[in-house]
Amino acid sequence: MQKTLYKTVRSGIFAAIICVSSFFVIPIGTVPISFTVFAVMLCAIVLSPLEAFFASAVYVLMGAVGLPVFSGGSGGFGMLFGITGGYIWSYPLLALIVALFAKINLNNKLLKFAVSFTGCLIGIILCYTLGTFQYILVAKTHLYTALGVCVIPFVPIDIIKALAAVSIGFAVKSRI
């Protein structure tokens, strides 16, 4: 019972961190730079796969019911079916993938870092895929246009986010 409560509280704290991170947005066009992806990856590095999945799913549900927790303080069920909804839908899967890679038990710290970073990259690719697919459907545009708007400008930024999430996540995890 006590362990379940501990895991629930940890997941709740990280759901709150994800919510707060979504307020930090850099508007660069149709799809803004958001720190939500960073927070989801950080959550996944620190928590177990199930805890990370649920923390991210709680974030999505909070926004779906109308709490202003999505990028820039937006919320509502309609956001999940809007131009950037595919990214939001991907967050629980992103968290699960990253957490599964981070959970791989390795003795070598550099190798563990590399494996966790690889998990982040795979999760980001999934996020790009789902988000770009929905963007194409909603915006009624072509793949090349969507890649130029939704993926290419974000690749360097998301690589930096992944490196930061793994670095900070390992530091946090070693202290709790």
C-alpha positions as CSV (number, residue, x, y, z in Angstrom):
1,M,0.0,0.0,0.0
2,Q,2.8,2.4,1.0
3,K,4.8,1.6,-2.2
4,T,1.7,2.2,-4.4
5,L,1.1,5.5,-2.7
6,Y,4.7,6.5,-3.3
7,K,4.5,5.6,-7.0
8,T,1.2,7.5,-7.4
9,V,2.6,10.6,-5.7
10,R,5.8,10.4,-7.9
11,S,3.6,10.1,-11.0
12,G,1.4,13.0,-9.9
13,I,4.4,15.2,-9.2
14,F,5.8,14.5,-12.7
15,A,2.3,15.1,-14.3
16,A,2.4,18.6,-12.6
17,I,6.0,19.2,-13.9
18,I,4.8,18.3,-17.4
19,C,1.8,20.7,-17.0
20,V,4.1,23.6,-15.8
21,S,6.6,22.9,-18.7
22,S,3.9,23.5,-21.3
23,F,3.7,27.2,-20.3
24,F,7.2,27.7,-21.6
25,V,6.7,28.1,-25.3
26,I,8.6,29.9,-28.1
27,P,6.2,30.7,-30.9
28,I,8.0,30.2,-34.1
29,G,5.1,29.4,-36.4
30,T,2.2,27.0,-36.7
31,V,3.9,24.6,-34.3
32,P,5.6,26.3,-31.4
33,I,8.7,25.2,-29.5
34,S,7.4,23.7,-26.3
35,F,9.3,22.4,-23.3
36,T,6.7,19.7,-22.8
37,V,8.7,17.1,-24.8
38,F,11.7,17.7,-22.5
39,A,9.5,17.3,-19.4
40,V,8.0,14.0,-20.7
41,M,11.5,12.6,-21.4
42,L,12.7,13.8,-18.0
43,C,9.7,12.1,-16.4
44,A,10.5,8.9,-18.3
45,I,14.2,8.8,-17.3
46,V,13.3,9.2,-13.6
47,L,10.2,7.1,-13.3
48,S,9.4,3.5,-14.1
49,P,7.8,2.8,-17.5
50,L,4.3,2.5,-16.0
51,E,4.7,5.6,-13.8
52,A,6.0,7.6,-16.8
53,F,3.1,6.4,-19.0
54,F,0.5,7.3,-16.4
55,A,2.1,10.7,-15.6
56,S,1.9,11.6,-19.3
57,A,-1.5,10.2,-19.7
58,V,-2.8,12.2,-16.7
59,Y,-1.4,15.3,-18.4
60,V,-3.3,14.5,-21.6
61,L,-6.5,13.8,-19.7
62,M,-6.2,17.0,-17.7
63,G,-5.9,19.0,-20.9
64,A,-8.7,17.1,-22.6
65,V,-11.1,18.0,-19.8
66,G,-10.3,21.7,-20.3
67,L,-7.6,22.5,-17.9
68,P,-5.2,25.0,-19.5
69,V,-2.2,22.7,-19.4
70,F,-1.4,22.3,-23.1
71,S,1.1,24.5,-24.9
72,G,0.8,28.1,-24.0
73,G,-2.0,27.6,-21.5
74,S,-4.6,26.0,-23.9
75,G,-6.8,23.1,-23.1
76,G,-9.9,21.3,-24.2
77,F,-10.8,18.1,-26.0
78,G,-10.7,20.0,-29.4
79,M,-7.0,20.5,-29.0
80,L,-6.4,16.8,-29.2
81,F,-8.0,16.9,-32.7
82,G,-6.4,20.2,-33.8
83,I,-3.3,20.9,-35.8
84,T,-0.9,19.9,-33.0
85,G,-3.0,17.2,-31.3
86,G,-0.9,14.3,-32.7
87,Y,2.0,15.5,-30.6
88,I,-0.1,15.6,-27.5
89,W,-1.4,12.1,-28.2
90,S,2.1,10.8,-28.5
91,Y,3.3,11.9,-25.1
92,P,2.3,8.7,-23.1
93,L,3.9,6.5,-25.8
94,L,7.0,8.8,-25.9
95,A,7.3,8.4,-22.1
96,L,6.8,4.6,-22.2
97,I,9.5,4.2,-24.9
98,V,12.1,6.4,-23.2
99,A,11.4,4.8,-19.8
100,L,11.8,1.3,-21.2
101,F,15.2,2.2,-22.7
102,A,16.2,4.0,-19.4
103,K,15.3,0.9,-17.4
104,I,17.8,-1.3,-19.2
105,N,20.2,-2.3,-16.6
106,L,23.8,-1.6,-17.6
107,N,26.9,-1.2,-15.5
108,N,28.7,1.2,-17.8
109,K,27.4,4.8,-17.2
110,L,28.4,6.0,-20.6
111,L,26.6,3.1,-22.3
112,K,23.5,3.6,-20.1
113,F,23.5,7.3,-21.1
114,A,23.8,6.3,-24.8
115,V,21.0,3.8,-24.6
116,S,18.7,6.2,-22.7
117,F,19.5,8.9,-25.3
118,T,18.7,6.5,-28.1
119,G,15.4,5.8,-26.4
120,C,14.7,9.6,-26.4
121,L,15.5,9.8,-30.1
122,I,13.2,6.9,-30.9
123,G,10.5,8.5,-28.8
124,I,11.0,11.8,-30.6
125,I,10.7,10.1,-33.9
126,L,7.4,8.6,-32.8
127,C,6.2,12.0,-31.6
128,Y,7.2,13.5,-35.0
129,T,5.4,10.7,-36.9
130,L,2.1,11.0,-35.0
131,G,2.2,14.8,-34.8
132,T,3.1,15.3,-38.5
133,F,0.5,12.7,-39.6
134,Q,-2.2,14.6,-37.8
135,Y,-0.9,17.9,-39.0
136,I,-1.2,16.7,-42.6
137,L,-4.8,15.5,-42.0
138,V,-6.0,18.6,-40.2
139,A,-4.1,21.2,-42.3
140,K,-4.8,19.3,-45.5
141,T,-1.2,19.7,-46.7
142,H,1.5,17.5,-48.2
143,L,4.2,15.6,-46.4
144,Y,7.0,17.9,-47.6
145,T,5.3,21.0,-46.4
146,A,4.5,19.3,-43.0
147,L,8.1,18.1,-42.6
148,G,9.3,21.7,-43.2
149,V,6.9,23.0,-40.6
150,C,6.7,20.2,-38.0
151,V,10.0,18.3,-38.1
152,I,13.1,19.9,-39.7
153,P,13.2,23.1,-37.5
154,F,12.8,21.1,-34.3
155,V,15.4,18.3,-34.8
156,P,18.4,20.2,-33.3
157,I,16.3,21.6,-30.5
158,D,14.9,18.2,-29.6
159,I,18.3,16.6,-29.7
160,I,19.4,19.2,-27.1
161,K,16.3,18.5,-25.1
162,A,17.0,14.8,-25.1
163,L,20.6,15.3,-24.0
164,A,19.4,17.6,-21.2
165,A,16.6,15.2,-20.1
166,V,19.0,12.3,-19.8
167,S,21.7,14.3,-18.0
168,I,19.3,15.9,-15.5
169,G,17.2,12.7,-15.2
170,F,20.2,10.6,-14.2
171,A,21.2,13.3,-11.6
172,V,17.6,13.4,-10.2
173,K,17.2,9.6,-10.2
174,S,20.5,9.1,-8.3
175,R,19.2,11.3,-5.5
176,I,15.7,9.8,-5.0
